[in-house]
Amino acid sequence: MTAFSVRSPSAREVRLCLFNGDDERQVAMALDGAWWHADVAAAGEGTRYGFRTDLAPGKLLVDPHAVELDRPFRWDARLSEAGVETADLVPKAVVTPRLPDLDEPVMFRDGGLIYEVNVRGFTMCHPDVPAAQRGTIAALAHPAVVAHLKKVGVAAVELMPVTAWIDERHLPPLGLSNAWGYNPVVPMALDPRLAPGGVRELRDTVAALRREGIGVILDLVLNHTGESDLLGPTLSFRGLDPAAYAHEADGTLSNVAGTGNTLDFANPAVRDLALATLRHFVTQCGVDGFRFDLAPVLARGPAFSPHAPFLAAIADDPLLSTRVMIAEPWDCSGYHLGQFPPTWLEWNDRYRDDVRRFWRGDGDAGALATRLSGSSDVFGPDRTRSVSFVAAHDGFTLADMVAHADRHNHANGESNRDGHHGELSWNNGIEGPTDDGGVIAARAADVRALLATLYATRGTIMLTAGDEFGRTQAGNNNAYAQDNATTWLDWRARDRGQEDYVAGLAATRREAGLADPAIRHDAQWFRLDGAPMADADWDNAGGFEMRAQGVSIRVDRTRRSVAIEGVERVKGIEPSS
């Protein structure tokens, strides 16, 4: 006996649809409050199913609580056409038995290195991973991959979205597809392309990484769904519970997420589903925590509040309150860096921008010193909650940042209008690829200075996969639609010298205790000539030396150098050497 239930408070009729091949059998469901129920004796493990309601005639709807789908989503214009049958297009949910609950302690600790991974692109071209496993979650546990993660000091991998997504409707006509996954449909169902083994595959991979001392953080998109705007497809919520989406005063869909719709976290049903999603991934897969895309949406009702019901529910939950929570602290309607609860970490774009400006040559040494020390101006002096990074999936890669002054997004099919214009980058005199030895050397020195700055920073730091060995997207700073060699890491062509340099930085960070969020409280600051730094010295400084707890960090912009010294068994590291 399998009990099916689905929330559809405004529907007058809901039918459970069971599939055997292409044959569909419908079962009437009974209403109890806002929920519809049906018990089916012959629907055991592996049964494929969906729902239909009178709210969306002709549309097969995916269970919002599904944890496994029989195939990926694919865009088709019929999904948006009222009354047109879509059973042949929409993935079916699969009845999946619940696995025994896990009760794993959190492995990741503040101050570690988070390694941002696009699961598919990470191993699609990895020569040591078996071809059948490339591009999957399971590939992350391959010994060659694990060895690399440990080499560069990874404390936790942060997996870009792994739940099933659908292409934005403008991409298929351009011959493109979504490569990042930030357009999910339901929150718990893993994408079959990334996890052909379903929940068990993610669970086993998390366990394998934990055995090697590496945690797993999931990048979740709970701010919107792939049903897009009013012209978008009807796939799940739109036909089951349209009130799950926030609306403006005039009745139009709210678009705070910038994707056509926004889930309404003022709605208790939305919060309950989101909390169930977090508990699912913790108890069934053993993950350490979550990074939330456009996290202010989760704290809106409609105004942003750090005391919002969803954030409070996490804090009050005995299980979730122990997990790592990371906010991307902005959305289309507001910027809230430093405003999330005190137990949360936050992506720190001020760190990114100030570090880039300094090494580009037009930034302030005082701002760099503040960022290096944990951004106390944002988070306070006692505990930094900063996730410091210089490059992420969105924007230029680290290598492209020092080789391109302008974006080159023509392959995205939007006449180079998409992506951030005016990103903080520089090309060292020549735009793009060059054979000029001097420019190549300058770029390499810049990259090493940026990497050394990152690894010398107090508190949690983040590196995007491949930046440690020179990944490039040929100047594309918005490669979300490039599921191809643009975003697939080229492991054979990687810069092994730079990779070894990063391994040295990881060892230095570990030996010097630079990951400790508490370090730097007793820091003393000196000019590059060794004299104590006075307030007036910061205005035109091209660098500084910081000394704290037996560690010296010397930053010299003229030499493109960051040297970390004073650690037993670890030599100073000079990016320009």
N, C-alpha and C positions, 0 to 999 in steps of 0.2 A: 504494500500500500504506500503510495506517495501522495502527500498532501501538497497541493498547489494553492498559492494565494498571491494576490496582486492588488495594489491600491489603485482604485479608480473612483474617487468620490462623486464625480459628476456624471458618470456613465449610467445609463438605464439598463444596459445589457452588456455582459462580458462573457466571452466563450474561450475556453481553453482549447488550443489546437494541438493535437498530437500527430506526429508524422512518422510514417513507415515508408522510407524512400520518398517518393513524391506524393504518396497518398496521405490525405489529411482527414483526421477524425476529430470532430468538434464535440466538446462536452460543456453543457450549460453550467455556469458558476452561480453560487448563491451569495447574496450580499449580507454582510454583517458590519454595520457602521460604514466605514470608508473602504473596507476590504472585501474582496470577492474570493470565495473558496470553492475548491473541488477536491475530493479524494478519489483517486483512481487506483484500483487494485493491480492492473496489468501494466503500470508505468514504472518500471524499475530502472536501475542504473543504465545509463546510456540512452534513455528515451529523449527524443528531440521534441521540443515544444515551443509554442509562442502563444500570443493572445490576440483576440479581436474584440473591438468595442463598437458601439453605435456612434461613438464620437469620431471614428475614422473609418468609414466604410471602405472595404477593399484592402485595407492595410494590415499586414501581419506585424505584430508589435513584439519587441524583445522585452523579456522580463528585466526590470531595473535591478533585481537582485541576482541575476544570472552570474555564475562564476566560470562557466565554460560555454563556448560557442562552437558550432560545428564547422565554421569557416569564417574568413574575414569579411568585413563590410566592403562593399564596392559601390561607387556612385553610379546611379542611373537616373535619368530624368523622370522616369515613372514614379520614383519614390516621392516626388513633389507634386504629382498630379492627383488631384482629388478624385476619389472613387475608383482609381485604377488599381488592379490587383498586383500585389507585390510579394506574394508568398515564395515565388521563385527567385527573388532578389535578396530577401532579408535572411541573415543567419538565424539558425534556430538555437535556442538555449538547450543545454544538455543536462539531464538529471545527473548530478554528481554527488556521491556520498561524502559526508563531512569526514575529514581526517581527524585523528586524535589531536586534541589541542596541545600546542606547544607552550612551554613556560620558560622561555629563554631570557636570561638577563641581557640588558643592552650591552653591546660590545663597544660601540663607538663612544668616545669621550671628547668633550670640548677640547679643542686644541689640535685635534688630529687633521689629517689631510683627507678631504673628500674628493673623490675622483669621478667627475661627471661623465657618464657613458651613454652614448646612443647604442643600444643593444645590437641593433641590426648592422649598423655601419662599422661597429667595433671589430667584428671578426669576419666580415664577408670576404676579406682578402687575406686572412691570416693563414700562412702556409702550413702551420703545424696543426691547425684545427681540421678535423675530418670534414670533407666537403658537405656532407649531409647535415652537419651540426653547425655550420657557419651561419652567423646572423641570428642565433637563438640565445635564449637565456642560459641553456645548458652549457654553451661554449664558454661562458665566463668561468666555469670551474675546470676548464682544461688546464693541465699542469703548466703548459707554456704561458698561458694567460696569467695564471696565479703567480708564476715566477716573476713576470713583468710587474704585476701590481706590487709585489713585495719589494722589488728592486727600487721602485721610485717612492716607497714609503706610504702606500695607501692604507688609511685606517678604515675607510668605508667607501664602497662604490655607490654612487647615486645614479640609479637607473632612470634615464628619461622615460616618458610614459610607456608602460608595457600593457596597459589595458586597451581593448580593441577600439580602433578609431576608423573614421571614414574620411575620404578625401574631400576637401572643399570643392564645391561644384565647378569652380572655374579651372581646376587643374586638369581633369581628364581631356577636355578639348585641346589643351596645350601639350598633351602627351606627357604630363607630369603627374607625380603622386606625392602624397605627404610622407616625408621621411622622418619626421620628428615625433609624431603621435599626439600632438597637443590638440586633437579634435575628437575626443572619445564620445561614445554613445551612452554606455552604462558604466558605472564606476568600478565594478569588481571583475568583470569578464576579461581574462587575459587575451591578448591578440594571438590567434592561432599561428600566425607567421613567426612570432617571437617565442611562443611557448606551445609547440605542438604536443608536448606532454602535459599541458594543463597545469593545474595548481601544484601537482606533484613535482613538476619540473622546476618551478620556482622554489618550492620548499627544499628540494634536494640541493639546488644550487646554493641557496642561502646557507644550508648546513655545511656544504663543502667549503665555502668561503670562511665561515665561522671557525672551522677547524684550522684554518691558516691564519686566524687572527684578524680577519677582514669582515667588517659589518656590511649591511645592505640597507640603503635608504631608497625609498620609492618616490619619484617625482609624480605627484598626483594632480590631475586636472579636475577639480571639483567646482570650478567657477562657471562652467557652461557645458553644453553638449553639442555634438555634431549635427543636431537638428537645425542649427543655424537660425536664420531669420524667418519671416513669414513665407518666404519663397523656398525655404529649405525642405529637406526630406522629413517624412513622418516615419519614425523608426521605433519610438518607445514612449517617452514622456508625453509627447505631443498628442498621442492618441489615447493615453491612459490617464494622465494627471497633468493637464496643461497648466494648472495653478502652481506647479513646481517651478515655473519660470517667473521671474520678476517682471512686472509691467510698470510702465510710466502712468502718470495720472490720466493721460488721454487714451489709455488702453493699449498702446503699442508696446512691443517687447523692449524691456530695458537691455542696454547693450554696454554695460560697464566693462564687460570682458573684451569688447571690441571684435566679437566673433558672430554677432547676430542675435545672441540671447545671453541671459545671465540666470543661473539658478538662484532661487530666492531663499537665502539662509535665515530670513525672518519666518519662514514656514517651518513649523516643527517637523513635518514629514521629511523635508529635505535634510534637516539636521540629523534626524534619526538614520536616514539612509547613509549619510556621510560617516556618521559614527560607526555604523555597522560595517562600512567599508574598511575603516581603519582597524577595527577589531578583527575582521576577517584576515587581513594581511599579516597582522601580528600573530594571531593564534594558529592560523593555518599554514603560514609560510615563515614565521620567525623573524620578520624584518626588524631592524633597529628603530626605524622611524620614517618620517615623511618630509618631503619638501613640497610646499603648496604653491602651485602656479597662480599668480595674481591673487595672493592670499587676502587682500582687503575685502574681496567679495565675500569671504567666509565670515567676515566680521561686520557686515553691513546689514542694516535692518530699518530703513535704507542707509542711515548715516553710519560711518565707521566708528567702532568703539572697541578698545582693547578688552572690554568687559562683556563683549557680545556673547549671547547664549552658547554658540558653538564652541568658542574658545573656553568659556567657563566649564562646559561639559567635559572637554578634554582634561582640564585641570582637576576636575572632580572624579574622573574615572580611575579606579585603582590600577587598571592595566595601561591605559593610554598615557596617563600622567608620568609614567616611567620612561616613555619613548622620546626619541629625538624629534623635535618639531622645528622646521625651518620655513620661514616666510619669505616669499618674494614680495616685498612690502610696498608694492605699487600696483595700480590698475589704471584703467582709462579715466577714472574720475578722481584720483587722489594719490598722493605720495606720503607714505607713513613709515619711513625708516626710523627705527628706534622706538616705535610706538606699540609694538606687540608685547605680550606678557613677558615678565622677567625671566621665565624659564625657556623662552623660545630663542633660537638663533635666527638671524636675518641676513639675507643677501645684502652686501654693502657695496652699492654702486659708487658711493663717494670714494671708497678705497680705490676701486677700479680707475675712476677718472683722475684722482689726484696723483696716483702712481704713474699713470700714463703721461700726464702733463709734465711731471718732473723729468722723466726720461726723454720726453720729446724735446725738452729744453725751455718750455714756457711755464713750468710749474714751480710751486713754492716749496722750499726745503722744509719749512715749518709744517706745511700740510702733510708732506711725506712723513715727517717724524711722528705726527699725530696718528696717521694711518698705520705706520709700522708698529706703533705702541698699542694698538687695539681700538682706535677711534673713541677715546674717552669723551670727546665732545658730543658724540651721539649716544653712547651707551653707558657713560659714567665711568669713574676710575676703578671701581672695585671688581667688576666682572665684564669682560667684553663679550657681547653676544654677536659679534661680527663674523660673518662668513666672508672672508676677504678673498678676492679674485681679481685677476687682470684680464681674463677672457673667459667667455662661456659659450654655450652652444649658439646663442643669439648674438650675432656680431662677428667681427673679424676674428679669425684664429690668431694665435700669438705670432706666428710667422708672418701672416698677412698684415698684421697691425704695423709692422715696421717696414713693409714693402709696398704699401698702398696708401696713398693720401685720399683716394676716392673709392667708393664702392663700385663693383663690377658685377651687377646682378642681371645682366641681359638674358641669361639662360632661364631666368624665372618667368619670362614671358610678359613682363609688365613694363617694358621699355625703360628699365633701370630706375623706376620710380619707387620700388618697394625697398624695405630695409631702412635702417637709420641713416639719414644724411648728416654729414658733419661729424661722424664718429671720430673720437680722438685717436688719430693714427698719423703716421708719417712714412715716407718712402726712402729716406736717406739719399735723395737727389735724383732717383730714377724710378718711374712708376712701373711696378711689376717685375717680372723676371729680367735678369741682367747677367752678363758675363763679366761685368766690371768687378775686379777683385777687391778694390777698396770699398765699394758699396756692399758687397757680400760680407766683408769682414765687419763693417759697421753694423750691419743688420744682425749678424751673429752676436756681436758684443751687446747690442741692445736687448736681444732676447735673453741672453744670460743674465744681464743686469735685472731684467724684469723677473725672471725666475728666482734669482737669488733674493730679491726684495720680498717676493712672496714667501719663500721658505724661511726667511728671517723674521716674519711677522708674528706678533703675539696673537695667540688664539687660533681659532679654526680657519683653515685655508682651503681653497678649492682650485683644482686643476682640471681642465677639460681634456678628456682622453685624446692623446696624440700630440698635444701641445708640447709634451716633453721631448718629442723627437721630430718636430718640424712639420706637422700636418699643415696642409694648405688647401684652401678652397678657391684658389685663383682669384682672390679678391672678392668673392661672393660673401656678403655679410648678412645674408638672409636665406641660407641654403635649405630651408625647411621643405622645399619641393624637389630636392635633388636626391632621390633614392638611387644613387649611381656612384661612380668613382669620385665625384665631387665630395661626398660625405663618407665614403668608405675608406677607412684608414689603409694607407699603403705601407704595410709592414716591411716589405722588402726594401723599400727606398728610404727607410727611416734614417735619421741622422744619429748614428750610434754614439758619436762623440758627445753630442748634446744630451743624449739619453744617459750616458755615463756621468756626465756633469750633474744632471738632476739626481742621480743615485747618490752622488757625493753630497749634494745639498740635503738629501733626506737623512743621510748619516749624520751630518753636522747638526741638523735640527734635533735629531734624536739625542745625540750626545750632549748637546748644549742645553737641553731642556727648553728649547724655544717654543715647543708646543704648549707648555704650561701657561694657561691663561693668567696665572698670578704673577708671572715674571714681569719685570720692568717697573715695579712700584718704586724701586730705589734707583732708578736710572739717573745717570749724570750725562750731560751733553757737552761735547767739545767741538771746537772748530777743527778743520783739517790740519791746521798748524800746531794742534795740541793745546791751545789756550782754551779755557772754559768759554762756553758759548754764552754771550750776553744777548739780551732781547733784541738789540739793534742788529746783531750779527745775522739773525735769521732772514732779514729782508732780502739780501742779495747773495745768500749762501748757495754755493754749488755743491754742498754736501755737508756732512757732519760725522762725528763719531759718537756712538752711544755706548756707555759702559754700564752693565748691570749684572750683579751676581756672578762676577768672574768672566763675563762674556763681553767681547767688544764687537760691535757691528759698525763698520766704517763704510760710508756711502760717498762716492766721489763721481759726480756727473761728468766732469771733464775726462776722466779716465774710463768712463762707463764701467764702474767697478763697485761691487759690494763685497767686502771682505769680512768674514766671520772668524774671529780668532779667540785664543785663550781657553780652548777646550782640549782636554787631555786626549791624545791620540788623533786629533782632528786638526788638519792644517787649515790655514786661511784659504778661502776660495776667491779667486779673482776672475770675474767674468771676462776681463779683457786679456787674460793670459792664455 
